[in-house]
Amino acid sequence: MKKTVIDLLLLENKQLNKDNFLLKLQSPVPVSEIFPGQFVNVEIKNAQEIFLRRPFSVLDVDYKNQTISLLVKILGRGSKKLTESQVGNKISTILPLGKSFTLPNKEDKVLLIGGGSGVAPMLFLAKICGLPTENVHILIGARSSSDHVDIEEYKPYGNFYFTTEDGSLGEKGYVTNHSVFTTNLNQFTKVYTCGPDQMMKAIGRIAIKSDLFCEVSLENMMACGFGVCLCCVEDTKAGHKCVCTDGPVFNVNELKW
């Protein structure tokens, strides 16, 4: 699917917890070529002080019904304004942007690790990766149980594990402290992750030491989505690259970590 500026119809605006909302959008054209790790740039309408579009990871795509779901975490004025959109509104988007994760092979056993809004592409990847449930393990971290989003819909696609910093859900600590990561990492053939920068760097460095395939979806500041504004440049072993066009998904061995 070529990059397209398109108005999507807001079908659902559902609050998941204090800061996270699910926006389900209807496309007038097929969305068969949108994959986990790619993102959508959204225009924030009726907000004179907000000039730039905001990037959001794709949480889910219903290819049959041509809907796209975005996980919107309130981080500032732009995201907050978007969560106030009403069902029936038209929302201007540019999509699909960026490169997606490399889909696993049928014999792989994968560990997907998400933190914060980075849980969105992990759930999407779990759903469409095509592996049997026993080969997909999803580890999600948050500050507390109230920060976790409901994953009930995605339970058929993998085995879930949770961490919270206060110990209110799952194991206490960060995702890198969870037993599935600290004691069973060698059972996996591929690791995928998206979330806070320090979380991904910690995971990436361990994966490199373990000689384990690992892809990360970076969350650098992105304004244009086309590699023009140079807001999202990342220093890689091959030089500076724009996260919005050369990424956001990178193999950890490409990065200067």
Residue pairs with C-beta under 8 A, 6 or more apart in sequence:
1 30
1 31
1 32
1 33
1 34
1 95
1 96
3 94
3 95
3 96
3 97
3 226
4 29
4 94
4 95
5 92
5 93
5 94
6 27
6 28
6 29
6 92
6 93
6 94
6 95
7 28
7 90
7 91
7 92
7 93
8 25
8 26
8 27
8 68
8 90
8 91
8 93
9 25
9 26
9 28
9 88
9 89
9 90
9 91
10 23
10 24
10 25
10 26
10 85
10 86
10 87
10 88
10 89
10 90
10 91
11 24
11 25
11 26
11 67
11 87
12 22
12 23
12 24
12 87
13 21
13 22
13 23
13 24
13 83
13 85
13 86
13 87
14 21
14 22
14 23
14 24
15 21
15 83
16 22
16 71
16 149
16 150
17 146
17 147
17 148
17 149
18 146
18 147
19 73
19 74
19 147
20 71
20 72
20 73
20 74
20 117
20 149
21 71
21 72
21 73
21 74
21 83
22 59
22 69
22 70
22 71
22 72
23 69
23 70
23 72
23 82
23 83
23 85
23 91
24 67
24 68
24 69
25 67
25 68
25 69
25 70
25 91
25 93
26 65
26 66
26 67
27 66
27 67
27 68
28 66
29 66
30 63
30 66
31 61
31 63
31 66
31 67
31 68
32 63
33 96
34 58
34 61
34 68
34 95
34 96
35 96
35 100
35 101
35 103
35 128
36 58
36 100
36 101
36 121
36 122
36 124
36 125
36 128
36 129
37 57
37 98
37 99
37 100
37 101
37 121
37 125
37 194
37 215
37 217
37 248
37 249
38 57
38 58
38 95
38 96
38 97
38 98
38 99
38 100
39 55
39 56
39 57
39 58
39 95
39 96
39 97
39 98
39 222
39 225
39 248
40 55
40 56
40 58
40 68
40 70
40 93
40 94
40 95
40 96
40 97
41 53
41 54
41 55
41 93
41 94
41 95
41 97
41 222
41 224
41 225
42 53
42 54
42 55
42 56
42 70
42 82
42 91
42 92
42 93
43 53
43 91
43 92
43 93
44 50
44 53
44 54
44 78
44 81
44 82
45 89
45 91
45 92
46 81
47 77
47 78
47 81
49 77
50 77
50 78
50 81
52 78
52 223
52 224
53 94
53 223
53 225
54 78
54 79
54 82
55 97
55 222
55 225
55 244
56 70
56 71
56 72
56 117
56 120
57 70
57 71
57 117
57 118
57 120
57 121
57 124
57 194
57 217
58 68
58 69
58 70
58 96
58 120
58 121
58 124
59 69
59 70
59 71
59 120
59 121
59 123
59 124
60 68
60 69
60 123
60 124
60 127
61 67
61 68
61 69
61 124
62 68
62 69
68 95
70 120
71 117
71 119
71 120
71 149
72 79
72 82
72 83
72 117
73 79
73 116
73 117
74 80
74 83
82 91
85 91
94 225
97 225
97 244
98 225
98 243
98 244
98 245
98 247
98 248
98 249
99 246
99 247
99 248
99 249
100 249
101 121
101 125
101 192
101 215
101 217
101 249
102 215
102 249
103 128
103 129
103 130
104 110
104 129
104 130
104 131
104 189
104 190
106 130
106 131
107 189
108 131
108 135
108 189
108 190
109 131
109 135
109 137
109 187
109 188
109 189
109 190
110 129
110 131
110 135
110 136
110 137
110 188
110 189
110 190
110 191
110 192
111 137
111 138
111 139
111 180
111 181
111 185
111 188
111 190
111 191
111 192
112 122
112 125
112 126
112 136
112 137
112 138
112 139
112 158
112 191
112 192
112 193
113 122
113 138
113 139
113 140
113 141
113 175
113 181
113 191
113 192
113 193
113 194
113 195
113 199
113 203
114 120
114 121
114 122
114 123
114 138
114 139
114 140
114 141
114 193
114 194
114 195
115 140
115 141
115 142
115 175
115 194
115 195
115 196
115 199
116 142
116 195
116 196
117 195
117 219
118 193
118 194
118 195
118 196
118 199
118 200
118 217
118 219
119 140
119 149
119 194
119 195
120 194
121 194
121 217
122 138
122 140
122 192
122 193
122 194
123 138
123 151
123 154
125 192
126 136
126 138
126 154
126 157
126 158
127 154
127 157
129 136
133 156
133 157
133 158
133 159
134 159
136 157
136 158
136 159
137 158
137 159
137 161
137 180
137 188
138 151
138 154
138 158
138 159
138 160
138 161
139 160
139 161
139 162
139 163
139 175
139 178
139 180
139 181
140 148
140 151
140 160
140 161
140 162
140 163
140 175
141 162
141 163
141 164
141 174
141 175
141 178
141 195
141 199
142 148
142 162
142 163
142 164
142 165
142 169
143 164
143 165
143 166
144 164
144 165
144 166
144 168
144 169
145 164
145 168
145 169
146 168
147 164
148 162
148 164
148 169
151 160
154 160
161 170
161 171
161 178
161 180
162 169
162 170
162 171
163 170
163 171
163 172
163 173
163 174
163 175
163 177
163 178
164 170
164 172
165 172
165 173
165 174
166 172
170 178
171 177
171 178
171 179
174 199
174 202
175 181
175 195
175 199
175 203
176 182
176 199
176 202
176 203
176 206
181 203
185 191
185 206
185 210
185 212
186 210
188 212
189 212
189 213
190 212
190 213
190 214
190 215
191 203
191 207
191 212
191 213
191 214
191 215
192 214
192 215
192 216
192 217
193 199
193 200
193 203
193 204
193 214
193 215
193 216
193 217
194 200
194 216
194 217
194 219
195 219
196 219
197 218
197 219
200 216
200 218
201 257
203 214
203 216
204 214
204 216
204 252
204 255
204 257
205 252
205 257
207 213
207 214
207 252
208 214
208 252
208 253
208 257
213 251
214 251
214 252
215 249
215 250
215 251
215 252
216 249
216 250
216 252
216 255
217 247
217 248
217 249
218 232
218 234
218 243
218 247
218 248
218 249
218 250
219 248
220 231
220 232
220 233
220 234
220 243
220 248
221 231
221 232
222 231
222 232
222 243
222 244
222 248
223 229
223 231
223 232
224 231
224 244
225 244
226 244
226 245
227 242
227 244
227 245
227 246
230 242
232 242
232 243
232 244
233 240
233 241
233 242
233 243
234 240
234 241
234 242
234 243
234 246
234 247
234 250
234 255
235 255
235 256
236 246
236 250
236 254
236 255
236 256
237 253
237 254
237 255
237 256
238 254
241 247
